[in-house]
């Protein structure tokens, strides 16, 4: 049997240096020693048999965070016609991130404009926690072009994967250079940007991978979709077995769970997992449930995905606790009327809060809020109107990338 023991009971024996070196997992998102837990396997007779410690791992999103990266919209992107509106959404996200005592890194080709907005609309006491990285950008979806972070005993390893515009659908050469530009500012392979991005640079540019295409439970399990990772314009020379082996090697995973169903109308990503199903804990998955209206174009595929999720098992062989989220009523583009990929699954987990995208639908918005409040009982659920974001086919989670706190001397 597995038993969680409060680390506070062992504080005489575990110094912060030992905690740092062992890279212990957290069961709640609080970076205090009293909230650390050490998972142990206990034999039938009692007493510790084997300590389960991952010295190198790809953390879950709820792992304590150093800060968040946002890549800010600007007038040379598709946001130009509604730049004022999307600025307001990014300001709101920035405020909520900073209010959670997290650092914020803003990537932008126009830091003076954004700095002016922040000084106008963000409380002065929070501004010291904001840093800026100036560089050219194509778009704003940091989830897919930012570093993925692997935690090691030597500190963070910043994985720079190729981003090719979701299978060469859109221009992405400048976004694909952001991580390398950050690395070029460091020395001896160490990236050190602002107060947020610190670690050893890892060149993974021979492999196309977007952060929104994978979910981690922090304990060696990844969740993804076949439609995205096996799409022909990403890693077309590789088989599913090749891709799975690469993910397990790079991200120190034990297994990859694949979903073969699930899509959203208007989606550009080939069914990113962060639009469909998300880990809330190592044993809990929130997902987009099929709509009650069987005539909805999503009904059959989401029902099939729901059945797939019911067959998945944790590493211990148990069914996952599934948290159904409603599918929003159709949200359509105001210019040409096409349906947009609105989803409540695209929430962002912070240290003490979850930012939930909402769509001006009181019934569905409130139901999604209640479901996530039950799934994250120690987090505040903060609603953010995402109707502007979804006009460019993304939402809250797509907009941001978290960087974990690794408890190094920095």
C-alpha positions in Angstrom: 0.0 0.0 0.0 1.1 3.6 -0.5 0.9 6.1 2.2 1.6 9.8 2.2 3.6 11.1 5.2 3.8 14.8 6.0 7.3 16.0 5.5 7.0 18.3 8.4 7.3 15.3 10.7 10.8 14.7 9.3 12.1 18.3 9.4 14.9 17.4 11.9 16.3 15.0 9.4 15.7 16.8 6.0 17.4 20.1 5.5 16.5 22.4 2.6 19.6 21.3 0.8 18.5 17.7 1.0 15.1 18.6 -0.2 16.6 20.4 -3.1 18.8 17.5 -4.1 16.1 15.0 -3.9 13.6 17.0 -5.9 10.7 15.7 -3.9 7.2 15.9 -5.4 4.5 18.1 -3.8 0.9 17.0 -3.2 -0.3 20.5 -2.8 0.8 23.7 -4.5 2.6 25.4 -1.7 6.4 25.8 -1.6 6.7 25.4 2.2 8.5 22.5 3.9 5.4 21.6 5.9 3.5 20.9 2.7 6.1 18.5 1.2 5.2 14.9 1.2 7.4 11.8 0.8 5.7 8.8 -0.8 6.7 5.5 0.6 5.8 1.9 -0.2 5.0 0.1 3.0 5.2 -3.7 3.3 2.4 -5.6 4.9 4.3 -5.8 8.2 4.7 -2.0 8.3 7.8 0.2 8.0 9.4 1.8 5.0 10.3 -0.6 2.2 11.1 1.7 -0.7 11.2 5.4 -1.0 9.6 6.6 -4.3 11.7 9.6 -5.3 12.1 10.9 -8.9 15.4 12.8 -9.1 14.7 13.8 -12.7 11.1 14.4 -13.8 8.8 16.5 -15.9 6.6 18.2 -13.3 2.9 18.5 -13.3 1.5 21.9 -13.7 0.5 22.1 -10.1 4.1 21.7 -9.0 5.2 24.9 -7.3 6.0 27.6 -9.8 8.7 30.2 -10.1 6.7 32.2 -12.6 4.8 32.5 -15.8 5.7 33.5 -19.4 3.3 35.5 -21.5 4.2 36.4 -25.1 2.3 39.6 -25.6 0.1 40.4 -28.7 1.2 43.3 -30.9 0.0 45.2 -34.1 2.1 43.1 -36.5 0.1 40.0 -35.6 -3.5 38.9 -36.5 -4.5 40.6 -33.2 -4.2 44.0 -34.8 -7.9 44.7 -35.3 -8.7 43.9 -31.7 -5.4 44.8 -30.1 -7.0 47.0 -27.5 -9.4 44.3 -26.4 -6.7 41.5 -26.2 -4.4 43.9 -24.3 -7.1 44.1 -21.6 -7.3 40.3 -21.3 -3.5 40.0 -21.0 -3.5 42.8 -18.4 -6.2 40.8 -16.4 -4.2 37.6 -16.7 -1.0 39.5 -15.6 -2.8 40.9 -12.6 -4.1 37.5 -11.5 -0.7 35.9 -12.0 1.1 38.6 -10.0 -1.5 38.5 -7.3 -0.6 34.9 -6.6 3.0 36.0 -5.7 4.3 34.6 -9.0 6.9 36.3 -11.2 5.9 37.3 -14.7 8.1 37.3 -17.8 6.6 39.2 -20.7 8.1 38.4 -24.2 7.4 41.2 -26.6 9.0 43.2 -29.5 7.7 46.4 -27.9 8.6 46.4 -24.2 8.1 50.2 -23.8 4.4 49.9 -24.9 3.7 47.0 -22.6 5.7 48.5 -19.7 3.5 51.6 -20.1 0.3 49.5 -19.9 1.5 47.7 -16.8 2.4 50.9 -15.0 -1.1 52.2 -15.9 -3.1 49.2 -14.8 -1.1 47.0 -12.4 -0.6 48.0 -8.7 2.8 49.5 -8.2 3.6 47.0 -5.5 3.4 44.1 -8.0 5.6 45.7 -10.7 9.0 44.6 -9.3 7.9 41.0 -10.1 7.6 41.7 -13.8 10.5 41.4 -16.3 10.6 41.8 -20.0 12.4 40.0 -22.8 12.6 42.0 -26.1 12.5 39.9 -29.3 10.5 39.5 -32.6 7.5 37.3 -32.4 4.9 35.9 -34.8 2.1 35.3 -32.4 1.2 34.9 -28.7 0.8 31.3 -27.8 3.6 30.8 -25.3 2.3 27.3 -24.3 3.6 26.0 -27.7 6.8 27.9 -28.3 8.2 28.3 -24.8 10.7 26.0 -23.0 9.4 22.8 -21.4 11.2 22.3 -18.1 12.6 19.0 -16.7 13.7 19.1 -13.1 17.0 17.4 -12.3 19.2 17.3 -9.2 21.5 19.8 -11.0 18.7 22.2 -11.5 16.2 22.9 -14.3 16.8 21.6 -17.8 15.1 23.9 -20.4 14.0 21.8 -23.4 13.8 23.8 -26.6 11.7 21.9 -29.1 10.9 22.8 -32.7 7.8 24.8 -33.1 6.6 24.8 -36.7 3.2 26.6 -36.5 1.1 23.6 -35.6 2.2 21.4 -38.5 3.2 24.3 -40.8 -0.2 25.9 -40.8 1.1 29.4 -39.9 4.4 31.4 -39.9 6.4 30.5 -36.9 10.1 31.2 -37.6 10.3 34.0 -35.1 8.4 32.2 -32.4 10.7 29.2 -32.9 13.7 31.4 -32.2 12.5 32.8 -28.9 14.1 30.1 -26.7 17.4 30.3 -28.6 17.4 34.1 -28.2 17.0 33.7 -24.5 19.8 31.1 -24.5 22.1 33.4 -26.4 21.9 35.9 -23.6 23.4 33.4 -21.1 26.9 31.9 -20.7 28.1 28.3 -20.6 24.7 27.0 -21.7 22.9 28.5 -18.8 19.7 30.5 -19.6 19.0 33.3 -17.1 16.2 35.7 -18.2 14.5 38.0 -15.8 13.4 36.5 -12.6 11.6 33.6 -14.2 13.5 31.5 -16.7 16.7 29.9 -15.3 18.3 26.6 -16.2 20.5 24.6 -18.5 19.6 24.9 -22.2 18.8 21.6 -24.0 18.7 21.6 -27.8 15.8 19.4 -28.9 15.1 21.2 -32.2 15.2 17.9 -34.2 11.8 17.1 -32.8 8.5 19.0 -33.2 6.6 19.3 -29.9 4.2 21.9 -28.5 3.6 22.2 -24.8 -0.2 22.1 -25.3 0.1 18.7 -26.9 1.2 16.9 -23.7 0.0 16.6 -20.1 2.1 15.3 -17.2 1.0 13.9 -13.9 4.5 14.6 -12.5 4.9 10.9 -11.6 6.0 9.5 -15.0 2.7 9.4 -16.9 2.1 11.6 -20.0 -1.3 12.1 -21.7 -1.6 13.1 -25.4 -3.6 12.7 -28.5 -2.9 10.7 -31.6 -4.3 13.3 -33.9 -1.7 15.8 -32.9 1.5 13.9 -32.3 1.0 11.6 -35.3 0.0 14.4 -37.7 2.0 14.3 -40.9 3.5 17.7 -40.8 5.2 17.4 -37.4 7.4 14.3 -37.1 6.2 12.4 -40.1 9.2 10.2 -40.4 8.6 8.8 -37.0 6.2 6.0 -35.9 4.0 6.2 -32.8 6.6 3.9 -31.1 9.4 6.3 -32.1 7.6 9.3 -30.7 6.7 7.6 -27.5 10.3 6.5 -27.0 11.5 10.0 -27.6 9.0 11.5 -25.1 9.9 9.0 -22.4 13.6 9.6 -23.0 13.5 13.4 -23.0 10.9 13.8 -20.3 11.8 10.9 -18.1 8.4 9.3 -18.4 7.5 5.7 -17.8 4.4 5.6 -20.1 2.3 7.6 -22.5 -1.5 7.4 -22.6 -2.9 8.2 -26.0 -6.4 9.4 -26.9 -7.6 8.5 -30.3 -10.8 10.6 -30.2 -11.7 14.2 -29.4 -11.7 17.4 -31.4 -13.1 20.9 -31.4 -14.5 22.7 -34.4 -12.2 25.6 -35.4 -9.2 24.1 -33.7 -5.8 24.7 -35.4 -3.7 22.4 -33.3 -4.9 19.0 -34.4 -6.6 18.3 -31.0 -4.1 19.5 -28.4 -4.7 17.6 -25.2 -5.0 20.9 -23.3 -8.2 21.6 -25.1 -9.8 18.3 -24.3 -8.5 16.5 -21.1 -6.3 17.7 -18.2 -4.6 16.2 -15.2 -5.9 17.7 -12.0 -3.8 15.3 -9.9 -2.1 12.0 -10.5 -5.5 10.2 -10.2 -7.9 12.8 -11.5 -8.6 14.0 -15.1 -10.9 16.9 -16.1 -12.3 16.6 -19.6 -14.8 18.0 -22.1 -17.9 15.9 -21.8 -20.1 15.2 -24.8 -23.0 17.7 -25.2 -26.5 16.5 -24.3 -27.6 17.5 -27.8 -26.8 14.5 -29.9 -27.0 16.6 -33.1 -24.0 18.7 -32.0 -21.1 18.1 -34.3 -18.9 17.2 -31.3 -21.2 14.7 -29.7 -20.1 11.4 -31.1 -16.3 12.1 -31.0 -16.4 13.4 -27.4 -18.6 10.5 -26.4 -15.9 8.2 -27.8 -13.2 10.1 -26.0 -15.2 9.8 -22.7 -15.3 6.0 -23.2 -11.5 6.0 -23.8 -10.9 7.9 -20.6 -13.0 5.4 -18.7 -10.7 2.6 -19.8 -7.4 4.4 -18.8 -5.7 3.3 -15.6 -3.3 5.0 -13.2 0.2 3.7 -12.7 -1.3 1.7 -9.8 -3.9 0.1 -12.1 -6.9 2.0 -10.8 -9.5 4.0 -12.9 -9.0 7.7 -13.0 -11.5 9.9 -11.2 -13.1 11.8 -14.1 -14.4 15.4 -13.8 -16.7 16.2 -16.7 -16.7 19.8 -18.0 -19.5 21.2 -20.1 -18.9 21.9 -23.8 -19.7 25.6 -24.2 -22.7 26.5 -26.4 -21.4 27.5 -29.9 -19.1 30.6 -29.8 -18.8 31.9 -33.4 -16.5 34.4 -35.1 -18.3 37.7 -35.4 -16.9 38.3 -38.9 -17.5 35.1 -40.8 -19.6 33.0 -38.4 -17.4 30.0 -38.2 -17.5 28.1 -34.9 -14.6 28.8 -32.5 -12.8 26.2 -30.3 -14.2 27.3 -27.0 -13.3 25.0 -24.1 -13.2 25.0 -20.3 -10.4 22.5 -20.3 -7.9 25.3 -21.3 -7.5 26.4 -17.7 -4.2 27.5 -16.2 -3.0 26.2 -12.8 -1.1 28.7 -10.7 0.4 28.2 -7.2 -2.8 28.9 -5.4 -5.4 29.5 -8.1 -6.8 28.2 -11.3 -7.6 30.7 -14.1 -10.7 29.4 -15.8 -11.7 30.7 -19.3 -15.3 31.7 -19.5 -17.5 32.5 -22.5 -20.4 34.7 -21.4 -22.6 31.7 -20.8 -23.8 31.8 -17.1 -25.1 28.2 -17.0 -22.0 26.6 -18.5 -19.5 29.0 -17.0 -20.9 28.4 -13.5 -21.0 24.7 -13.9 -17.4 24.6 -15.1 -16.4 26.8 -12.1 -18.1 24.4 -9.7 -16.5 21.3 -11.3 -13.0 22.8 -11.1 -13.6 24.0 -7.5 -14.3 20.4 -6.5 -11.3 19.2 -8.5 -8.9 21.8 -6.9 -10.2 22.2 -3.4 -7.1 24.1 -2.2 -7.1 26.6 -5.1 -9.2 29.7 -5.8 -11.0 29.4 -9.2 -10.8 32.7 -11.0 -13.0 33.3 -14.0 -11.5 35.2 -17.0 -13.6 36.1 -20.0 -11.8 34.4 -22.9 -14.2 35.4 -25.7 -11.5 37.7 -27.2 -8.8 35.1 -27.0 -10.8 32.4 -28.7 -11.3 34.6 -31.7 -7.7 33.6 -32.6 -8.5 30.0 -31.7 -6.8 29.8 -28.3 -7.5 30.5 -24.6 -6.0 31.0 -21.2 -3.7 27.9 -21.0 -2.5 28.4 -24.6 -1.4 31.9 -23.7 1.0 31.0 -20.9 3.9 28.8 -19.9 4.8 28.1 -16.3 8.3 27.6 -15.0 8.7 25.4 -11.9 10.4 26.4 -8.7 13.4 24.1 -8.4 14.7 25.2 -5.0 18.2 25.8 -6.1 20.4 28.5 -4.5 18.8 31.0 -6.8 
